């Protein structure tokens, strides 16, 4: 025991130093562990905040772009409605029928047949033209919004970004990220991409109206003016015309919207690779099953609005077709408007259209 005591007395300085060193190592280890936990916790918080910030930016870009898109759609509709009205000029036929006393009985019958085709065909044209331009612009703006958001994801994804000072990080402000020079597609390609709607209004719409007129003539030829018509029968007439339109076109009218696919020299501009990629994505979306289903639903919505208008303004539940045609003619001026509670306003708020827009927006952006 005395030997142990002597050993401790001789080496007490070394033992004390060793104890201090061991204690220091323990303290340093604890400090390091606590610091690591704090850094890890802060890193997790920063990552979560960054993800929330990115999600908020994506929502902001999507909402802003689509609000602008809705305004553009409403601005385009009057010119489309005017083109349809001039092509299916029912009012001119009715006016001639009323005032032209030189028309023979046979000529009057022929005129009535023409009124039948144009009155019904005009409403089919409104349903299809309004639905197609709406779906097209919604798909286009979702494609471009996804391209802008891909830049956000790319910049946030750099692992070393979290170690930079705040004033050097990429995510300095949303406005810097959505300026034209930051977009993944150059502004010129984007402008041409959005001009598809102009091609539809100037060229594609004429082709659509010709097809609708041909289908209406063929399907309505045997429908007599004295045939009793109620709401259900009128709906069946419109749905039958819709089925015939669907059978005519397996590409969902994409070539009426995208000039490149209507004519390989549609834009007549060389080396527009970015534009070509954007157009191909648009065609894929227009010809997709989901887009076809949504467009079909929008067309049905217009048909239901026509039936409701006729039912509200008819004196009897069932009337001869000759008495229903003036009501169908009048419905054009009400249902083709873009004011409050109009069909197009309800369509822009529909869950089907929103679902399609989100579907296109959520797809991986095209590689330019």
Secondary structure as a PSIPRED ss2 file (coil, helix, strand):
# PSIPRED VFORMAT (PSIPRED V4.0)

   1 X C   1.000  0.000  0.000
   2 X H   0.000  1.000  0.000
   3 X H   0.000  1.000  0.000
   4 X H   0.000  1.000  0.000
   5 X H   0.000  1.000  0.000
   6 X H   0.000  1.000  0.000
   7 X H   0.000  1.000  0.000
   8 X H   0.000  1.000  0.000
   9 X H   0.000  1.000  0.000
  10 X H   0.000  1.000  0.000
  11 X C   1.000  0.000  0.000
  12 X H   0.000  1.000  0.000
  13 X H   0.000  1.000  0.000
  14 X H   0.000  1.000  0.000
  15 X H   0.000  1.000  0.000
  16 X H   0.000  1.000  0.000
  17 X H   0.000  1.000  0.000
  18 X H   0.000  1.000  0.000
  19 X H   0.000  1.000  0.000
  20 X H   0.000  1.000  0.000
  21 X H   0.000  1.000  0.000
  22 X H   0.000  1.000  0.000
  23 X H   0.000  1.000  0.000
  24 X H   0.000  1.000  0.000
  25 X H   0.000  1.000  0.000
  26 X H   0.000  1.000  0.000
  27 X H   0.000  1.000  0.000
  28 X H   0.000  1.000  0.000
  29 X H   0.000  1.000  0.000
  30 X H   0.000  1.000  0.000
  31 X H   0.000  1.000  0.000
  32 X H   0.000  1.000  0.000
  33 X H   0.000  1.000  0.000
  34 X H   0.000  1.000  0.000
  35 X H   0.000  1.000  0.000
  36 X H   0.000  1.000  0.000
  37 X H   0.000  1.000  0.000
  38 X H   0.000  1.000  0.000
  39 X H   0.000  1.000  0.000
  40 X H   0.000  1.000  0.000
  41 X H   0.000  1.000  0.000
  42 X H   0.000  1.000  0.000
  43 X H   0.000  1.000  0.000
  44 X H   0.000  1.000  0.000
  45 X H   0.000  1.000  0.000
  46 X H   0.000  1.000  0.000
  47 X H   0.000  1.000  0.000
  48 X H   0.000  1.000  0.000
  49 X H   0.000  1.000  0.000
  50 X H   0.000  1.000  0.000
  51 X H   0.000  1.000  0.000
  52 X H   0.000  1.000  0.000
  53 X H   0.000  1.000  0.000
  54 X H   0.000  1.000  0.000
  55 X H   0.000  1.000  0.000
  56 X H   0.000  1.000  0.000
  57 X H   0.000  1.000  0.000
  58 X H   0.000  1.000  0.000
  59 X H   0.000  1.000  0.000
  60 X H   0.000  1.000  0.000
  61 X H   0.000  1.000  0.000
  62 X H   0.000  1.000  0.000
  63 X H   0.000  1.000  0.000
  64 X H   0.000  1.000  0.000
  65 X H   0.000  1.000  0.000
  66 X H   0.000  1.000  0.000
  67 X H   0.000  1.000  0.000
  68 X H   0.000  1.000  0.000
  69 X H   0.000  1.000  0.000
  70 X H   0.000  1.000  0.000
  71 X H   0.000  1.000  0.000
  72 X H   0.000  1.000  0.000
  73 X H   0.000  1.000  0.000
  74 X H   0.000  1.000  0.000
  75 X H   0.000  1.000  0.000
  76 X H   0.000  1.000  0.000
  77 X H   0.000  1.000  0.000
  78 X H   0.000  1.000  0.000
  79 X H   0.000  1.000  0.000
  80 X H   0.000  1.000  0.000
  81 X H   0.000  1.000  0.000
  82 X H   0.000  1.000  0.000
  83 X H   0.000  1.000  0.000
  84 X H   0.000  1.000  0.000
  85 X H   0.000  1.000  0.000
  86 X H   0.000  1.000  0.000
  87 X H   0.000  1.000  0.000
  88 X C   1.000  0.000  0.000
  89 X C   1.000  0.000  0.000
  90 X H   0.000  1.000  0.000
  91 X H   0.000  1.000  0.000
  92 X H   0.000  1.000  0.000
  93 X H   0.000  1.000  0.000
  94 X H   0.000  1.000  0.000
  95 X H   0.000  1.000  0.000
  96 X H   0.000  1.000  0.000
  97 X H   0.000  1.000  0.000
  98 X H   0.000  1.000  0.000
  99 X H   0.000  1.000  0.000
 100 X C   1.000  0.000  0.000
 101 X C   1.000  0.000  0.000
 102 X C   1.000  0.000  0.000
 103 X C   1.000  0.000  0.000
 104 X C   1.000  0.000  0.000
 105 X H   0.000  1.000  0.000
 106 X H   0.000  1.000  0.000
 107 X H   0.000  1.000  0.000
 108 X H   0.000  1.000  0.000
 109 X H   0.000  1.000  0.000
 110 X H   0.000  1.000  0.000
 111 X H   0.000  1.000  0.000
 112 X H   0.000  1.000  0.000
 113 X H   0.000  1.000  0.000
 114 X H   0.000  1.000  0.000
 115 X H   0.000  1.000  0.000
 116 X H   0.000  1.000  0.000
 117 X H   0.000  1.000  0.000
 118 X H   0.000  1.000  0.000
 119 X H   0.000  1.000  0.000
 120 X H   0.000  1.000  0.000
 121 X H   0.000  1.000  0.000
 122 X H   0.000  1.000  0.000
 123 X H   0.000  1.000  0.000
 124 X H   0.000  1.000  0.000
 125 X H   0.000  1.000  0.000
 126 X H   0.000  1.000  0.000
 127 X H   0.000  1.000  0.000
 128 X H   0.000  1.000  0.000
 129 X H   0.000  1.000  0.000
 130 X H   0.000  1.000  0.000
 131 X H   0.000  1.000  0.000
 132 X H   0.000  1.000  0.000
 133 X H   0.000  1.000  0.000
 134 X H   0.000  1.000  0.000
 135 X H   0.000  1.000  0.000
 136 X H   0.000  1.000  0.000
 137 X H   0.000  1.000  0.000
 138 X H   0.000  1.000  0.000
 139 X H   0.000  1.000  0.000
 140 X H   0.000  1.000  0.000
 141 X H   0.000  1.000  0.000
 142 X H   0.000  1.000  0.000
 143 X H   0.000  1.000  0.000
 144 X H   0.000  1.000  0.000
 145 X H   0.000  1.000  0.000
 146 X H   0.000  1.000  0.000
 147 X H   0.000  1.000  0.000
 148 X H   0.000  1.000  0.000
 149 X H   0.000  1.000  0.000
 150 X H   0.000  1.000  0.000
 151 X H   0.000  1.000  0.000
 152 X H   0.000  1.000  0.000
 153 X H   0.000  1.000  0.000
 154 X H   0.000  1.000  0.000
 155 X H   0.000  1.000  0.000
 156 X H   0.000  1.000  0.000
 157 X C   1.000  0.000  0.000
 158 X C   1.000  0.000  0.000
 159 X H   0.000  1.000  0.000
 160 X H   0.000  1.000  0.000
 161 X H   0.000  1.000  0.000
 162 X H   0.000  1.000  0.000
 163 X H   0.000  1.000  0.000
 164 X C   1.000  0.000  0.000
 165 X C   1.000  0.000  0.000
 166 X H   0.000  1.000  0.000
 167 X H   0.000  1.000  0.000
 168 X H   0.000  1.000  0.000
 169 X C   1.000  0.000  0.000
 170 X C   1.000  0.000  0.000
 171 X C   1.000  0.000  0.000
 172 X C   1.000  0.000  0.000
 173 X C   1.000  0.000  0.000
 174 X H   0.000  1.000  0.000
 175 X H   0.000  1.000  0.000
 176 X H   0.000  1.000  0.000
 177 X H   0.000  1.000  0.000
 178 X C   1.000  0.000  0.000
 179 X C   1.000  0.000  0.000
 180 X H   0.000  1.000  0.000
 181 X H   0.000  1.000  0.000
 182 X H   0.000  1.000  0.000
 183 X C   1.000  0.000  0.000
 184 X C   1.000  0.000  0.000
 185 X C   1.000  0.000  0.000
 186 X C   1.000  0.000  0.000
 187 X H   0.000  1.000  0.000
 188 X H   0.000  1.000  0.000
 189 X H   0.000  1.000  0.000
 190 X H   0.000  1.000  0.000
 191 X H   0.000  1.000  0.000
 192 X H   0.000  1.000  0.000
 193 X H   0.000  1.000  0.000
 194 X H   0.000  1.000  0.000
 195 X C   1.000  0.000  0.000
 196 X H   0.000  1.000  0.000
 197 X H   0.000  1.000  0.000
 198 X H   0.000  1.000  0.000
 199 X H   0.000  1.000  0.000
 200 X H   0.000  1.000  0.000
 201 X H   0.000  1.000  0.000
 202 X H   0.000  1.000  0.000
 203 X H   0.000  1.000  0.000
 204 X H   0.000  1.000  0.000
 205 X H   0.000  1.000  0.000
 206 X H   0.000  1.000  0.000
 207 X H   0.000  1.000  0.000
 208 X H   0.000  1.000  0.000
 209 X H   0.000  1.000  0.000
 210 X H   0.000  1.000  0.000
 211 X H   0.000  1.000  0.000
 212 X H   0.000  1.000  0.000
 213 X H   0.000  1.000  0.000
 214 X H   0.000  1.000  0.000
 215 X H   0.000  1.000  0.000
 216 X H   0.000  1.000  0.000
 217 X H   0.000  1.000  0.000
 218 X H   0.000  1.000  0.000
 219 X H   0.000  1.000  0.000
 220 X H   0.000  1.000  0.000
 221 X C   1.000  0.000  0.000
 222 X C   1.000  0.000  0.000
 223 X C   1.000  0.000  0.000
 224 X C   1.000  0.000  0.000
 225 X C   1.000  0.000  0.000
 226 X C   1.000  0.000  0.000
 227 X C   1.000  0.000  0.000
 228 X E   0.000  0.000  1.000
 229 X E   0.000  0.000  1.000
 230 X C   1.000  0.000  0.000
 231 X H   0.000  1.000  0.000
 232 X H   0.000  1.000  0.000
 233 X H   0.000  1.000  0.000
 234 X H   0.000  1.000  0.000
 235 X H   0.000  1.000  0.000
 236 X H   0.000  1.000  0.000
 237 X H   0.000  1.000  0.000
 238 X H   0.000  1.000  0.000
 239 X H   0.000  1.000  0.000
 240 X H   0.000  1.000  0.000
 241 X H   0.000  1.000  0.000
 242 X H   0.000  1.000  0.000
 243 X H   0.000  1.000  0.000
 244 X H   0.000  1.000  0.000
 245 X H   0.000  1.000  0.000
 246 X H   0.000  1.000  0.000
 247 X H   0.000  1.000  0.000
 248 X H   0.000  1.000  0.000
 249 X C   1.000  0.000  0.000
 250 X C   1.000  0.000  0.000
 251 X C   1.000  0.000  0.000
 252 X C   1.000  0.000  0.000
 253 X C   1.000  0.000  0.000
 254 X H   0.000  1.000  0.000
 255 X H   0.000  1.000  0.000
 256 X H   0.000  1.000  0.000
 257 X H   0.000  1.000  0.000
 258 X C   1.000  0.000  0.000
 259 X H   0.000  1.000  0.000
 260 X H   0.000  1.000  0.000
 261 X H   0.000  1.000  0.000
 262 X H   0.000  1.000  0.000
 263 X C   1.000  0.000  0.000
 264 X C   1.000  0.000  0.000
 265 X C   1.000  0.000  0.000
 266 X C   1.000  0.000  0.000
 267 X C   1.000  0.000  0.000
 268 X C   1.000  0.000  0.000
 269 X C   1.000  0.000  0.000
 270 X C   1.000  0.000  0.000
 271 X C   1.000  0.000  0.000
 272 X C   1.000  0.000  0.000
 273 X H   0.000  1.000  0.000
 274 X H   0.000  1.000  0.000
 275 X H   0.000  1.000  0.000
 276 X H   0.000  1.000  0.000
 277 X H   0.000  1.000  0.000
 278 X H   0.000  1.000  0.000
 279 X H   0.000  1.000  0.000
 280 X H   0.000  1.000  0.000
 281 X H   0.000  1.000  0.000
 282 X H   0.000  1.000  0.000
 283 X H   0.000  1.000  0.000
 284 X H   0.000  1.000  0.000
 285 X H   0.000  1.000  0.000
 286 X H   0.000  1.000  0.000
 287 X C   1.000  0.000  0.000
 288 X C   1.000  0.000  0.000
 289 X H   0.000  1.000  0.000
 290 X H   0.000  1.000  0.000
 291 X H   0.000  1.000  0.000
 292 X H   0.000  1.000  0.000
 293 X H   0.000  1.000  0.000
 294 X H   0.000  1.000  0.000
 295 X H   0.000  1.000  0.000
 296 X H   0.000  1.000  0.000
 297 X H   0.000  1.000  0.000
 298 X H   0.000  1.000  0.000
 299 X H   0.000  1.000  0.000
 300 X H   0.000  1.000  0.000
 301 X H   0.000  1.000  0.000
 302 X H   0.000  1.000  0.000
 303 X H   0.000  1.000  0.000
 304 X H   0.000  1.000  0.000
 305 X H   0.000  1.000  0.000
 306 X H   0.000  1.000  0.000
 307 X H   0.000  1.000  0.000
 308 X H   0.000  1.000  0.000
 309 X H   0.000  1.000  0.000
 310 X H   0.000  1.000  0.000
 311 X H   0.000  1.000  0.000
 312 X H   0.000  1.000  0.000
 313 X H   0.000  1.000  0.000
 314 X C   1.000  0.000  0.000
 315 X C   1.000  0.000  0.000
 316 X C   1.000  0.000  0.000
 317 X C   1.000  0.000  0.000
 318 X C   1.000  0.000  0.000
 319 X E   0.000  0.000  1.000
 320 X E   0.000  0.000  1.000
 321 X H   0.000  1.000  0.000
 322 X H   0.000  1.000  0.000
 323 X H   0.000  1.000  0.000
 324 X H   0.000  1.000  0.000
 325 X H   0.000  1.000  0.000
 326 X H   0.000  1.000  0.000
 327 X H   0.000  1.000  0.000
 328 X H   0.000  1.000  0.000
 329 X H   0.000  1.000  0.000
 330 X H   0.000  1.000  0.000
 331 X H   0.000  1.000  0.000
 332 X H   0.000  1.000  0.000
 333 X H   0.000  1.000  0.000
 334 X H   0.000  1.000  0.000
 335 X H   0.000  1.000  0.000
 336 X C   1.000  0.000  0.000
 337 X C   1.000  0.000  0.000
 338 X C   1.000  0.000  0.000
 339 X C   1.000  0.000  0.000
 340 X C   1.000  0.000  0.000
 341 X C   1.000  0.000  0.000
 342 X C   1.000  0.000  0.000
 343 X H   0.000  1.000  0.000
 344 X H   0.000  1.000  0.000
 345 X H   0.000  1.000  0.000
 346 X H   0.000  1.000  0.000
 347 X H   0.000  1.000  0.000
 348 X H   0.000  1.000  0.000
 349 X C   1.000  0.000  0.000
 350 X C   1.000  0.000  0.000
 351 X H   0.000  1.000  0.000
 352 X H   0.000  1.000  0.000
 353 X H   0.000  1.000  0.000
 354 X H   0.000  1.000  0.000
 355 X H   0.000  1.000  0.000
 356 X H   0.000  1.000  0.000
 357 X H   0.000  1.000  0.000
 358 X H   0.000  1.000  0.000
 359 X H   0.000  1.000  0.000
 360 X H   0.000  1.000  0.000
 361 X H   0.000  1.000  0.000
 362 X H   0.000  1.000  0.000
 363 X C   1.000  0.000  0.000
 364 X C   1.000  0.000  0.000
 365 X C   1.000  0.000  0.000
 366 X C   1.000  0.000  0.000
 367 X C   1.000  0.000  0.000
 368 X C   1.000  0.000  0.000
